[in-house]
Amino acid sequence: MLDESLLDSPEGLAEADHGALLRGTAEAGARVRTAARHAAEAGVGDLKPDGRPRAVLIAGPGAAATQTADLLGTLAGAGSPVTRLAPTGVAPAAGALRWELPGWTGSVDLLLIATPDGTEPGLSLLTEQAYRRGLTVVAVAPAGTPLAESVSGSRGLFVPMATAPYDHDEPLAASAPGVLWALLTPLLALLDRTGLLTASPDALEKVADRLDAVAERCGPAVATYSNAAKTLAAELADALPVVWTEGVSAGPAGRRFAAALAELSGTPAVVAELPEALAAHSALLAGPLAARADPDDFFRDRVEEAPALHARVVLLRDRPLGGLTAAPAARELALTHDTPVSELEPEEGGELETLAELIAVTDFAAVYLALASAPR
């Protein structure tokens, strides 16, 4: 069960945060600036591509690579297909994973490698395979790793991953905020040079500023009643989050939120985009997970018995296409089934800024839920 008193104890949160998740979330803006500087020093800003790649392939282990591919694909839109190369193997260990290029790939395609590890033999083999096929290779990984040597040796472009000293204290969670921004930022700068999306140095600086602003509003020293992330964490205690997203940027933010909830706090969540979410999850809200599904729950022993699991809608909204919105219908459906709704909507800004705000607030919420519900 959630220890709500811990949410308003900065000292208690710091003591419970063995993986420095809160620190990594609060320093996301600084990580973006460091990663952008690494990209510039690696020569990304000096690149003069001949044109857009036919396809962009992304390889890497776990949630970090999956979310990076999701975000880049969303931001690039239909300009060029962005595909994640899923690994195969008998275990998720670095030495067991292997990646293969599709048979159609060639010299007009771009391979991006994103990993917070860099020791995966399978990625080094993929780099060699790409070199033989004539693909351009760009990798973001920790400096001094086998992958760094492999990419540099095949005349690819290597960008050192922006790391912090505390990253090495505990094994990095794939959904850790620092990992996402350290891998994503250099690739945003790169795809800006290819013309697939807009992520100029000024735009990345605005992203860092927006992440700093969220850290000020949602940090551990800010009380729950005025802290959107702590409030959301408290609302999701003993609930099944049903994450509905609206707007292009909100989609990947919602999928990342669901992944972070599962990895960091062990909270299952379902996610879908409006308006199709209303049909996809209508039966879920009407079933045994509905708030009114268990009339005997009112009479349970609040001390001895765990509360029944009920759904709670989390509505993440950005600017919907064409000004059309399904939010009123979403609220009405939830109200019909006595299902509470939590809503998050970013302040005005560019697409990257609003996306960064949604990710930052939900990252803080996932971390708070993980820390306050962890057994002690």
Disulfide bonds with the S-S distance in Angstrom:
none
